[in-house]
Amino acid sequence: MPKPEVAEPRLVAGPLQTGPAMRGLWVDAFGPGFKTPLEVDRLIADARAMNINTLFVQTVKRGDCYCNGSLLPRTEDPAVPPGFDPLADVLAKAHAQGIKVHAWVIPTAVSNRAIRYAVTNPEHVINAHGEGSEQDWLTRNAAGSMWAGNDQQLDLGNPDAREYVVDAIRSVAADYNVDGVQLDRVRYPDPSGAVQDWGYNPGAVAAYQTETETTVMPAPGDASWTQWRRDRVNVLVSEVSAGVRDVRPEAVISVAAITYGAAPQTPEAFAFTRTYAQVL
């Protein structure tokens, strides 16, 4: 009988240092890395050899989950064997080696043109609440475009979309003993010009109009509208943090933030950065 494949480290493993410094690897889901048991074996072997103590595993890529047990639909990525639970396998094997695992989550981007397989699950948010659906949660810019580069994204200002995101991420933390959750791209898409022009989902605009007691369609550069959208980012992060800590109090919550342009020299100067002004 042929011998089973066994992952061998590409480096020689030394003793795992347990000092206070976090030494992490980000493991994305657009290529190989943790989609099969053998890939997970190689990942853990390489992490050990590199003296890595934390893995940020892209658990939620585009509205799907590389896991079997959350509220999100299981990924339809054909590279994942039927029934295999990538997140559970990484957690078991990493924790056995003293390596922590954070669920790396893209909370709003739910469709990507670079994904080469069909997303057919009717419960996937792009099918249930995407373009043309009765309850459309997708953001669009002032010109009506729903594509931000290669992605379609949920609108942070739509209350139903935000509740869905919070519940989905909470369910990952509830069902898996992750050491943390990292939110990535928790912001508005890059604007087409100097002024942030995304956020025009009808449900988001209606929520803004109700809260501000106006019937006027806000212009992209309107100061009240801009601050309201910026506050939606804060609300989402706050609600995700509360939801995760409710089910896993010891979990670390982190954000992969954008640092466009030169760093501000004072706290007050942050309000004049591209990060604050353009992507909110």
Backbone as CSV, one residue per row, in Angstrom:
resi,resn,N_x,N_y,N_z,CA_x,CA_y,CA_z,C_x,C_y,C_z
1,MET,0.845,-1.192,0.000,0.000,0.000,0.000,0.884,1.247,0.000
2,PRO,0.467,2.298,-0.728,1.276,3.519,-0.723,1.237,4.183,0.648
3,LYS,2.355,4.793,1.014,2.414,5.479,2.294,1.605,6.769,2.225
4,PRO,0.888,7.121,3.310,0.122,8.375,3.306,1.056,9.570,3.279
5,GLU,0.560,10.661,2.675,1.365,11.882,2.627,1.488,12.479,4.025
6,VAL,2.661,12.941,4.354,2.901,13.582,5.641,3.604,14.905,5.371
7,ALA,3.063,15.992,5.934,3.685,17.294,5.726,4.991,17.378,6.483
8,GLU,6.023,17.802,5.794,7.318,18.007,6.433,7.609,19.506,6.448
9,PRO,8.126,20.014,7.549,8.418,21.445,7.599,9.499,21.817,6.602
10,ARG,9.365,23.019,6.038,10.377,23.497,5.107,11.559,24.099,5.851
11,LEU,11.400,24.282,7.157,12.472,24.780,8.010,12.596,23.831,9.200
12,VAL,13.716,23.909,9.869,13.926,23.063,11.041,13.337,23.759,12.267
13,ALA,12.434,23.084,12.961,11.762,23.690,14.105,12.687,23.779,15.304
14,GLY,12.642,24.936,15.963,13.351,25.112,17.214,12.362,25.159,18.349
15,PRO,12.816,25.422,19.565,11.887,25.500,20.694,10.942,26.690,20.542
16,LEU,9.671,26.495,20.851,8.684,27.565,20.750,8.893,28.545,21.898
17,GLN,9.217,29.791,21.559,9.405,30.810,22.590,8.041,31.280,23.083
18,THR,7.930,31.503,24.362,6.643,31.851,24.961,6.641,33.252,25.555
19,GLY,7.530,34.120,25.059,7.597,35.483,25.569,6.367,36.289,25.194
20,PRO,6.299,37.550,25.626,5.091,38.359,25.446,4.849,38.788,24.006
21,ALA,5.863,38.770,23.146,5.684,39.269,21.782,4.771,38.360,20.973
22,MET,3.829,38.961,20.238,3.004,38.190,19.303,3.759,38.076,17.981
23,ARG,3.904,36.845,17.503,4.571,36.598,16.221,3.566,35.880,15.336
24,GLY,2.965,36.621,14.401,1.822,36.093,13.677,2.038,35.885,12.195
25,LEU,1.213,35.004,11.635,1.107,34.803,10.189,-0.350,34.986,9.780
26,TRP,-0.556,35.642,8.647,-1.895,35.758,8.078,-2.027,34.706,6.987
27,VAL,-3.064,33.897,7.085,-3.258,32.771,6.184,-4.528,33.040,5.382
28,ASP,-4.365,33.486,4.121,-5.541,33.890,3.355,-6.202,32.696,2.687
29,ALA,-7.451,32.902,2.256,-8.247,31.825,1.678,-8.387,31.942,0.165
30,PHE,-7.616,32.823,-0.467,-7.660,32.929,-1.924,-6.686,31.962,-2.594
31,GLY,-5.814,31.355,-1.813,-4.907,30.345,-2.320,-4.828,29.203,-1.332
32,PRO,-3.933,28.240,-1.583,-3.802,27.125,-0.636,-3.203,27.593,0.679
33,GLY,-3.436,26.808,1.727,-2.880,27.173,3.026,-3.487,26.401,4.177
34,PHE,-4.830,26.238,4.145,-5.476,25.510,5.246,-6.754,24.820,4.784
35,LYS,-6.828,24.494,3.489,-8.068,23.984,2.916,-8.184,22.464,2.945
36,THR,-7.108,21.766,3.265,-7.126,20.303,3.377,-6.354,19.915,4.628
37,PRO,-6.543,18.708,5.131,-5.763,18.275,6.301,-4.259,18.364,6.057
38,LEU,-3.808,18.030,4.853,-2.388,18.098,4.568,-1.872,19.530,4.572
39,GLU,-2.656,20.445,4.018,-2.260,21.854,4.048,-2.173,22.361,5.482
40,VAL,-3.111,21.954,6.323,-3.070,22.373,7.729,-1.827,21.807,8.411
41,ASP,-1.500,20.542,8.135,-0.280,19.950,8.706,0.948,20.765,8.303
42,ARG,1.038,21.128,7.026,2.181,21.913,6.553,2.204,23.297,7.210
43,LEU,1.025,23.913,7.330,0.933,25.232,7.963,1.463,25.190,9.388
44,ILE,1.024,24.219,10.162,1.452,24.135,11.562,2.937,23.818,11.655
45,ALA,3.417,22.940,10.781,4.845,22.610,10.787,5.684,23.836,10.447
46,ASP,5.258,24.594,9.444,6.005,25.800,9.079,5.930,26.864,10.172
47,ALA,4.754,27.018,10.778,4.616,28.004,11.852,5.542,27.669,13.020
48,ARG,5.598,26.398,13.371,6.491,25.970,14.454,7.941,26.244,14.090
49,ALA,8.308,25.948,12.847,9.694,26.145,12.424,10.071,27.626,12.414
50,MET,9.091,28.492,12.172,9.340,29.934,12.126,9.161,30.601,13.485
51,ASN,8.869,29.805,14.515,8.651,30.337,15.863,7.451,31.289,15.911
52,ILE,6.424,30.934,15.155,5.175,31.696,15.143,4.297,31.231,16.306
53,ASN,3.677,32.174,16.993,2.790,31.783,18.094,1.330,32.165,17.878
54,THR,1.014,32.804,16.729,-0.359,33.205,16.447,-0.629,33.103,14.951
55,LEU,-1.762,32.494,14.600,-2.197,32.422,13.208,-3.488,33.207,13.034
56,PHE,-3.511,34.078,12.041,-4.726,34.796,11.662,-5.268,34.106,10.412
57,VAL,-6.291,33.287,10.593,-6.794,32.426,9.522,-8.055,33.045,8.921
58,GLN,-8.054,33.232,7.601,-9.174,33.903,6.940,-10.412,33.014,6.961
59,THR,-11.123,33.106,8.042,-12.284,32.265,8.284,-13.479,32.691,7.439
60,VAL,-13.686,33.992,7.311,-14.779,34.530,6.497,-14.155,35.317,5.356
61,LYS,-14.328,34.804,4.129,-13.677,35.412,2.967,-14.612,36.393,2.267
62,ARG,-15.694,35.900,1.709,-16.671,36.743,1.022,-18.075,36.234,1.338
63,GLY,-18.486,36.458,2.578,-19.819,36.058,2.991,-19.975,34.583,3.275
64,ASP,-18.878,33.837,3.203,-18.892,32.396,3.467,-17.975,32.102,4.638
65,CYS,-18.000,30.877,5.120,-17.143,30.507,6.239,-16.356,29.246,5.895
66,TYR,-15.067,29.277,6.168,-14.240,28.076,6.030,-14.383,27.269,7.318
67,CYS,-15.614,26.915,7.576,-15.991,26.158,8.758,-17.367,25.554,8.505
68,ASN,-17.761,24.634,9.348,-19.040,23.948,9.177,-20.101,24.371,10.184
69,GLY,-19.726,25.183,11.181,-20.619,25.329,12.314,-21.122,26.706,12.651
70,SER,-21.028,27.686,11.750,-21.494,29.025,12.083,-22.813,29.318,11.391
71,LEU,-23.357,30.517,11.621,-24.564,30.936,10.922,-24.301,31.208,9.447
72,LEU,-23.052,31.454,9.106,-22.679,31.711,7.718,-22.697,30.420,6.915
73,PRO,-23.006,30.490,5.628,-22.953,29.274,4.815,-21.513,28.779,4.675
74,ARG,-21.358,27.457,4.673,-20.039,26.863,4.469,-19.542,27.238,3.080
75,THR,-18.253,27.490,2.961,-17.688,27.847,1.671,-17.975,26.780,0.622
76,GLU,-18.172,27.237,-0.612,-18.328,26.327,-1.740,-17.017,26.175,-2.518
77,ASP,-15.924,26.630,-1.934,-14.596,26.506,-2.526,-14.327,25.030,-2.836
78,PRO,-14.107,24.679,-4.108,-13.904,23.265,-4.447,-12.608,22.687,-3.909
79,ALA,-11.697,23.541,-3.436,-10.451,23.043,-2.866,-10.645,22.438,-1.483
80,VAL,-11.801,22.690,-0.858,-12.087,22.148,0.469,-12.827,20.823,0.306
81,PRO,-12.276,19.714,0.821,-12.948,18.415,0.672,-14.325,18.420,1.327
82,PRO,-15.275,17.678,0.768,-16.616,17.604,1.362,-16.555,17.185,2.829
83,GLY,-17.265,17.936,3.659,-17.341,17.602,5.078,-16.187,18.105,5.916
84,PHE,-15.076,18.476,5.278,-13.897,18.913,6.043,-14.150,20.291,6.641
85,ASP,-13.742,20.482,7.895,-13.905,21.751,8.600,-12.528,22.375,8.793
86,PRO,-12.116,23.285,7.896,-10.758,23.850,7.983,-10.477,24.533,9.318
87,LEU,-11.410,25.359,9.805,-11.151,26.093,11.039,-10.982,25.150,12.214
88,ALA,-11.830,24.138,12.306,-11.729,23.182,13.411,-10.401,22.435,13.366
89,ASP,-9.941,22.075,12.179,-8.679,21.344,12.046,-7.498,22.221,12.436
90,VAL,-7.513,23.476,11.983,-6.432,24.396,12.365,-6.407,24.586,13.873
91,LEU,-7.566,24.790,14.470,-7.625,25.008,15.913,-7.068,23.815,16.686
92,ALA,-7.472,22.614,16.314,-7.012,21.420,17.034,-5.505,21.253,16.923
93,LYS,-4.987,21.395,15.717,-3.568,21.144,15.497,-2.694,22.287,16.010
94,ALA,-3.172,23.530,15.885,-2.392,24.670,16.380,-2.356,24.676,17.900
95,HIS,-3.502,24.492,18.535,-3.543,24.498,19.998,-2.704,23.368,20.589
96,ALA,-2.627,22.258,19.890,-1.790,21.154,20.372,-0.319,21.527,20.390
97,GLN,0.051,22.526,19.591,1.434,22.995,19.530,1.636,24.313,20.271
98,GLY,0.644,24.753,21.018,0.754,26.000,21.767,0.622,27.246,20.912
99,ILE,0.033,27.116,19.737,-0.137,28.241,18.812,-1.589,28.726,18.879
100,LYS,-1.773,30.026,19.026,-3.113,30.605,19.091,-3.663,30.837,17.682
101,VAL,-4.986,30.873,17.592,-5.659,31.059,16.308,-6.710,32.159,16.430
102,HIS,-6.576,33.168,15.563,-7.574,34.230,15.488,-8.352,34.063,14.185
103,ALA,-9.664,34.197,14.255,-10.499,34.155,13.056,-10.411,35.507,12.351
104,TRP,-9.801,35.499,11.198,-9.660,36.708,10.379,-10.929,36.814,9.535
105,VAL,-11.654,37.934,9.681,-12.988,38.066,9.105,-13.063,39.305,8.219
106,ILE,-13.578,39.132,6.998,-13.950,40.270,6.157,-15.447,40.489,6.383
107,PRO,-15.846,41.513,7.118,-17.247,41.598,7.536,-18.227,42.086,6.470
108,THR,-17.762,42.872,5.498,-18.719,43.492,4.578,-18.600,43.027,3.134
109,ALA,-17.406,42.753,2.630,-17.265,42.315,1.234,-17.840,40.910,1.087
110,VAL,-18.796,40.730,0.175,-19.516,39.453,0.080,-19.460,38.830,-1.305
111,SER,-18.846,39.496,-2.258,-18.714,38.951,-3.605,-17.444,39.490,-4.215
112,ASN,-16.763,38.659,-5.007,-15.497,39.071,-5.606,-15.368,38.447,-6.987
113,ARG,-15.039,39.260,-7.972,-14.929,38.779,-9.344,-13.791,37.775,-9.528
114,ALA,-12.802,37.803,-8.627,-11.655,36.898,-8.755,-11.985,35.481,-8.301
115,ILE,-13.122,35.281,-7.636,-13.519,33.943,-7.199,-14.057,33.187,-8.406
116,ARG,-13.437,32.042,-8.709,-13.723,31.335,-9.960,-14.723,30.196,-9.813
117,TYR,-15.417,30.125,-8.708,-16.421,29.081,-8.552,-17.767,29.734,-8.231
118,ALA,-18.830,29.053,-8.603,-20.173,29.601,-8.410,-20.576,29.547,-6.939
119,VAL,-21.236,30.586,-6.491,-21.805,30.623,-5.141,-23.301,30.379,-5.308
120,THR,-23.721,29.148,-5.050,-25.093,28.740,-5.367,-26.016,28.650,-4.165
121,ASN,-25.460,28.630,-2.960,-26.283,28.476,-1.768,-27.267,29.643,-1.662
122,PRO,-28.583,29.364,-1.647,-29.548,30.468,-1.581,-29.466,31.262,-0.286
123,GLU,-28.851,30.675,0.758,-28.721,31.383,2.023,-27.501,32.304,2.060
124,HIS,-26.619,32.169,1.068,-25.485,33.090,1.020,-26.029,34.498,0.834
125,VAL,-25.457,35.456,1.538,-26.027,36.799,1.566,-26.044,37.445,0.187
126,ILE,-25.114,37.094,-0.705,-25.126,37.695,-2.038,-26.320,37.205,-2.845
127,ASN,-26.830,36.016,-2.526,-28.022,35.503,-3.201,-29.307,35.945,-2.504
128,ALA,-29.273,35.998,-1.176,-30.472,36.361,-0.418,-30.696,37.866,-0.371
129,HIS,-29.601,38.639,-0.374,-29.729,40.090,-0.202,-28.806,40.863,-1.134
130,GLY,-28.543,40.280,-2.290,-27.690,40.932,-3.269,-28.480,41.743,-4.272
131,GLU,-27.817,42.071,-5.363,-28.420,42.899,-6.399,-29.679,42.253,-6.954
132,GLY,-30.776,43.009,-6.981,-32.033,42.516,-7.516,-32.923,41.814,-6.514
133,SER,-32.433,41.588,-5.297,-33.250,40.917,-4.294,-34.262,41.896,-3.696
134,GLU,-35.277,41.341,-3.040,-36.320,42.192,-2.458,-35.764,43.061,-1.344
135,GLN,-34.860,42.496,-0.547,-34.204,43.263,0.516,-32.713,43.326,0.180
136,ASP,-32.357,44.311,-0.585,-30.989,44.485,-1.078,-30.170,45.213,-0.023
137,TRP,-29.071,44.566,0.419,-28.218,45.156,1.451,-26.904,45.697,0.893
138,LEU,-26.718,45.692,-0.402,-25.436,46.085,-0.971,-25.267,47.602,-0.966
139,THR,-24.038,48.036,-0.685,-23.755,49.461,-0.779,-23.577,49.826,-2.251
140,ARG,-23.807,51.094,-2.536,-23.524,51.636,-3.867,-23.058,53.068,-3.687
141,ASN,-22.398,53.585,-4.714,-21.937,54.965,-4.605,-23.005,55.912,-5.150
142,ALA,-22.687,57.199,-5.111,-23.680,58.199,-5.489,-24.102,58.063,-6.950
143,ALA,-23.243,57.462,-7.781,-23.563,57.258,-9.199,-24.361,55.978,-9.420
144,GLY,-24.550,55.160,-8.365,-25.341,53.950,-8.476,-24.559,52.674,-8.685
145,SER,-23.235,52.745,-8.746,-22.420,51.541,-8.947,-22.423,50.681,-7.695
146,MET,-22.524,49.354,-7.887,-22.478,48.411,-6.767,-21.157,47.661,-6.712
147,TRP,-20.239,47.962,-7.608,-18.946,47.273,-7.627,-17.848,48.237,-7.199
148,ALA,-17.205,47.909,-6.072,-16.044,48.657,-5.596,-14.812,47.841,-5.982
149,GLY,-14.225,48.159,-7.125,-13.155,47.312,-7.641,-13.719,45.955,-8.019
150,ASN,-13.171,44.890,-7.447,-13.650,43.536,-7.721,-14.730,43.080,-6.758
151,ASP,-15.111,43.919,-5.806,-15.997,43.485,-4.735,-17.357,44.161,-4.762
152,GLN,-18.335,43.416,-4.262,-19.596,43.993,-3.820,-19.630,43.869,-2.303
153,GLN,-20.121,44.922,-1.629,-20.029,44.963,-0.172,-21.382,45.289,0.456
154,LEU,-21.592,44.746,1.645,-22.756,45.130,2.426,-22.586,46.570,2.891
155,ASP,-23.708,47.254,3.043,-23.666,48.648,3.464,-23.700,48.725,4.981
156,LEU,-22.681,49.345,5.561,-22.588,49.482,7.013,-23.753,50.267,7.599
157,GLY,-24.411,51.081,6.780,-25.511,51.899,7.276,-26.856,51.212,7.247
158,ASN,-26.945,50.047,6.608,-28.211,49.316,6.584,-28.345,48.537,7.889
159,PRO,-29.332,48.848,8.733,-29.418,48.202,10.052,-29.547,46.683,9.978
160,ASP,-30.280,46.169,9.003,-30.455,44.719,8.882,-29.144,44.048,8.485
161,ALA,-28.401,44.684,7.588,-27.114,44.133,7.168,-26.143,44.108,8.341
162,ARG,-26.122,45.178,9.116,-25.214,45.235,10.262,-25.568,44.163,11.292
163,GLU,-26.845,43.982,11.561,-27.271,42.953,12.518,-26.845,41.562,12.040
164,TYR,-26.976,41.328,10.745,-26.573,40.038,10.178,-25.081,39.800,10.385
165,VAL,-24.276,40.812,10.105,-22.830,40.675,10.263,-22.470,40.392,11.714
166,VAL,-23.058,41.129,12.634,-22.766,40.949,14.061,-23.140,39.534,14.509
167,ASP,-24.323,39.078,14.140,-24.767,37.738,14.540,-23.878,36.654,13.924
168,ALA,-23.470,36.859,12.675,-22.647,35.859,11.998,-21.283,35.716,12.671
169,ILE,-20.643,36.825,12.971,-19.322,36.763,13.594,-19.428,36.216,15.011
170,ARG,-20.467,36.619,15.721,-20.686,36.086,17.068,-20.814,34.570,17.020
171,SER,-21.482,34.045,15.994,-21.688,32.604,15.910,-20.377,31.853,15.709
172,VAL,-19.430,32.453,14.994,-18.116,31.815,14.824,-17.429,31.684,16.180
173,ALA,-17.455,32.770,16.955,-16.823,32.738,18.273,-17.545,31.797,19.226
174,ALA,-18.857,31.663,19.056,-19.621,30.781,19.938,-19.342,29.315,19.641
175,ASP,-19.154,28.984,18.372,-19.039,27.580,17.969,-17.605,27.066,17.919
176,TYR,-16.628,27.959,17.948,-15.225,27.546,17.841,-14.400,28.255,18.917
177,ASN,-13.466,27.539,19.503,-12.675,28.108,20.599,-11.509,28.929,20.060
178,VAL,-11.860,29.946,19.266,-10.844,30.847,18.720,-10.274,31.718,19.843
179,ASP,-9.028,32.107,19.663,-8.369,32.962,20.652,-8.641,34.435,20.394
180,GLY,-9.149,34.740,19.214,-9.448,36.118,18.888,-10.189,36.220,17.570
181,VAL,-10.668,37.422,17.291,-11.327,37.739,16.026,-10.699,39.021,15.497
182,GLN,-10.280,38.978,14.237,-9.745,40.193,13.608,-10.652,40.630,12.475
183,LEU,-11.081,41.884,12.534,-11.901,42.471,11.483,-10.992,43.162,10.467
184,ASP,-11.214,42.862,9.208,-10.414,43.451,8.138,-11.341,44.192,7.179
185,ARG,-10.858,45.296,6.657,-11.635,46.114,5.715,-12.955,46.546,6.334
186,VAL,-12.913,46.904,7.607,-14.116,47.389,8.286,-14.147,48.907,8.115
187,ARG,-14.559,49.312,6.923,-14.538,50.712,6.502,-15.390,50.818,5.247
188,TYR,-15.508,52.022,4.720,-16.189,52.196,3.444,-15.198,51.992,2.301
189,PRO,-15.682,51.636,1.109,-14.761,51.453,-0.020,-14.032,52.741,-0.377
190,ASP,-12.937,52.606,-1.091,-12.227,53.785,-1.569,-13.156,54.616,-2.450
191,PRO,-13.211,55.923,-2.239,-14.090,56.770,-3.056,-13.525,56.951,-4.456
192,SER,-14.374,57.401,-5.363,-13.921,57.655,-6.728,-13.131,58.946,-6.833
193,GLY,-13.263,59.825,-5.835,-12.511,61.078,-5.805,-12.054,61.369,-4.390
194,ALA,-11.959,62.646,-4.050,-11.477,63.039,-2.721,-12.553,62.885,-1.648
195,VAL,-13.824,62.820,-2.060,-14.942,62.772,-1.118,-15.534,61.364,-1.100
196,GLN,-15.812,60.849,0.095,-16.402,59.521,0.227,-17.810,59.518,-0.380
197,ASP,-17.995,58.708,-1.441,-19.264,58.718,-2.151,-20.001,57.385,-2.086
198,TRP,-19.607,56.484,-1.133,-20.303,55.220,-0.955,-21.248,55.314,0.250
199,GLY,-22.206,54.383,0.295,-23.142,54.326,1.419,-24.576,54.565,1.025
200,TYR,-24.872,54.509,-0.300,-26.199,54.882,-0.779,-27.141,53.691,-0.967
201,ASN,-26.986,52.662,-0.163,-28.004,51.618,-0.119,-29.313,52.252,0.343
202,PRO,-30.441,51.925,-0.289,-31.706,52.576,0.113,-32.030,52.424,1.589
203,GLY,-31.750,51.252,2.167,-32.012,51.056,3.588,-31.127,51.918,4.466
204,ALA,-29.891,52.145,4.016,-28.979,52.995,4.775,-29.416,54.453,4.712
205,VAL,-29.776,54.903,3.519,-30.236,56.289,3.370,-31.506,56.512,4.178
206,ALA,-32.421,55.538,4.148,-33.664,55.668,4.920,-33.373,55.746,6.418
207,ALA,-32.405,54.948,6.899,-32.050,54.992,8.315,-31.474,56.355,8.678
208,TYR,-30.624,56.887,7.809,-30.051,58.216,8.051,-31.148,59.279,8.086
209,GLN,-32.051,59.231,7.115,-33.109,60.233,7.056,-34.016,60.168,8.276
210,THR,-34.300,58.956,8.752,-35.129,58.807,9.945,-34.430,59.372,11.169
211,GLU,-33.148,59.037,11.339,-32.409,59.490,12.518,-32.178,60.991,12.525
212,THR,-32.024,61.596,11.349,-31.735,63.031,11.275,-32.972,63.853,10.936
213,GLU,-34.117,63.177,10.800,-35.396,63.839,10.543,-35.320,64.747,9.317
214,THR,-34.883,64.138,8.199,-34.809,64.863,6.941,-35.370,63.982,5.837
215,THR,-35.806,64.598,4.778,-36.242,63.857,3.592,-35.310,64.109,2.416
216,VAL,-34.280,64.882,2.652,-33.342,65.258,1.595,-32.354,64.115,1.340
217,MET,-32.068,63.828,0.067,-31.012,62.875,-0.270,-29.667,63.535,-0.005
218,PRO,-28.856,62.990,0.908,-27.606,63.665,1.268,-26.586,63.618,0.132
219,ALA,-25.858,64.695,-0.008,-24.761,64.752,-0.971,-23.541,64.064,-0.372
220,PRO,-22.645,63.504,-1.204,-21.472,62.804,-0.664,-20.658,63.613,0.321
221,GLY,-20.528,64.915,0.085,-19.699,65.744,0.949,-20.420,66.364,2.123
222,ASP,-21.701,66.063,2.297,-22.457,66.616,3.416,-21.835,66.181,4.738
223,ALA,-21.535,67.136,5.610,-20.797,66.845,6.847,-21.582,65.917,7.772
224,SER,-22.883,66.127,7.887,-23.699,65.283,8.756,-23.747,63.849,8.234
225,TRP,-23.920,63.693,6.949,-23.968,62.377,6.298,-22.623,61.663,6.439
226,THR,-21.536,62.405,6.270,-20.207,61.812,6.404,-19.968,61.316,7.819
227,GLN,-20.332,62.127,8.812,-20.134,61.710,10.195,-21.035,60.539,10.550
228,TRP,-22.254,60.532,10.029,-23.172,59.415,10.285,-22.594,58.117,9.745
229,ARG,-22.035,58.164,8.548,-21.430,56.960,7.984,-20.203,56.533,8.790
230,ARG,-19.398,57.492,9.209,-18.231,57.161,10.042,-18.683,56.511,11.350
231,ASP,-19.750,56.991,11.918,-20.273,56.412,13.154,-20.751,54.973,12.942
232,ARG,-21.203,54.633,11.716,-21.645,53.249,11.454,-20.469,52.283,11.577
233,VAL,-19.276,52.730,11.198,-18.082,51.886,11.361,-17.844,51.628,12.842
234,ASN,-17.922,52.687,13.638,-17.729,52.541,15.085,-18.772,51.618,15.702
235,VAL,-20.023,51.776,15.275,-21.103,50.959,15.826,-20.872,49.487,15.500
236,LEU,-20.483,49.185,14.249,-20.261,47.793,13.870,-19.146,47.175,14.705
237,VAL,-18.029,47.872,14.842,-16.915,47.341,15.629,-17.335,47.126,17.073
238,SER,-18.072,48.083,17.623,-18.517,47.976,19.008,-19.459,46.797,19.200
239,GLU,-20.403,46.622,18.279,-21.376,45.545,18.422,-20.739,44.173,18.189
240,VAL,-19.817,44.076,17.249,-19.096,42.813,17.053,-18.291,42.473,18.299
241,SER,-17.595,43.457,18.838,-16.792,43.229,20.042,-17.664,42.734,21.191
242,ALA,-18.801,43.378,21.396,-19.699,42.972,22.478,-20.240,41.572,22.242
243,GLY,-20.604,41.268,20.994,-21.144,39.951,20.692,-20.136,38.834,20.888
244,VAL,-18.913,39.065,20.430,-17.857,38.054,20.580,-17.525,37.848,22.057
245,ARG,-17.372,38.927,22.789,-16.997,38.807,24.207,-18.139,38.237,25.050
246,ASP,-19.358,38.356,24.559,-20.489,37.766,25.271,-20.380,36.242,25.300
247,VAL,-19.877,35.666,24.212,-19.787,34.199,24.140,-18.383,33.675,24.413
248,ARG,-17.387,34.560,24.287,-16.000,34.147,24.524,-15.254,35.335,25.144
249,PRO,-15.450,35.535,26.461,-14.939,36.744,27.119,-13.435,36.951,26.985
250,GLU,-12.688,35.859,26.868,-11.226,35.988,26.825,-10.698,36.289,25.427
251,ALA,-11.566,36.335,24.410,-11.119,36.536,23.031,-10.534,37.929,22.832
252,VAL,-9.492,37.993,22.025,-8.872,39.264,21.654,-9.578,39.797,20.408
253,ILE,-10.010,41.050,20.453,-10.633,41.687,19.297,-9.624,42.653,18.696
254,SER,-9.374,42.509,17.394,-8.429,43.414,16.736,-8.979,43.832,15.384
255,VAL,-8.372,44.862,14.829,-8.795,45.397,13.529,-7.572,45.595,12.656
256,ALA,-7.659,45.109,11.415,-6.621,45.392,10.431,-6.993,46.713,9.770
257,ALA,-6.412,47.797,10.230,-6.843,49.138,9.837,-6.019,49.679,8.672
258,ILE,-6.594,50.645,7.972,-5.917,51.306,6.858,-5.097,52.482,7.397
259,THR,-3.909,52.663,6.860,-3.041,53.775,7.284,-2.584,54.556,6.062
260,TYR,-3.551,54.973,5.241,-3.223,55.727,4.034,-2.454,57.001,4.351
261,GLY,-1.441,57.296,3.543,-0.759,58.581,3.629,0.159,58.706,4.822
262,ALA,0.632,59.925,5.020,1.558,60.203,6.116,0.834,60.134,7.445
263,ALA,1.564,59.713,8.477,0.980,59.601,9.807,0.732,60.991,10.391
264,PRO,-0.382,61.151,11.129,-0.617,62.447,11.793,0.384,62.652,12.912
265,GLN,0.746,63.885,13.139,1.735,64.206,14.170,1.100,64.497,15.523
266,THR,-0.211,64.699,15.531,-0.952,64.913,16.777,-2.276,64.172,16.675
267,PRO,-2.926,63.875,17.811,-4.253,63.241,17.743,-5.255,64.064,16.941
268,GLU,-5.179,65.386,17.068,-6.116,66.250,16.357,-5.923,66.171,14.842
269,ALA,-4.687,65.939,14.423,-4.388,65.894,12.993,-4.949,64.660,12.306
270,PHE,-5.373,63.664,13.095,-5.940,62.454,12.487,-7.164,62.778,11.645
271,ALA,-7.911,63.809,12.035,-9.125,64.170,11.307,-8.831,64.668,9.900
272,PHE,-7.568,64.945,9.597,-7.212,65.443,8.273,-6.519,64.383,7.420
273,THR,-6.472,63.160,7.903,-5.851,62.084,7.135,-6.838,61.507,6.129
274,ARG,-6.295,60.851,5.095,-7.156,60.149,4.131,-7.943,59.040,4.814
275,THR,-7.304,58.389,5.801,-7.971,57.304,6.516,-9.279,57.783,7.125
276,TYR,-9.242,58.911,7.807,-10.420,59.447,8.486,-11.398,60.054,7.494
277,ALA,-10.880,60.857,6.564,-11.753,61.653,5.709,-12.327,60.862,4.531
278,GLN,-11.562,59.913,3.994,-11.987,59.263,2.754,-12.639,57.904,2.936
279,VAL,-12.134,57.086,3.859,-12.745,55.764,4.032,-13.474,55.630,5.360
280,LEU,-13.433,56.673,6.155,-14.271,56.822,7.366,-13.974,55.769,8.415
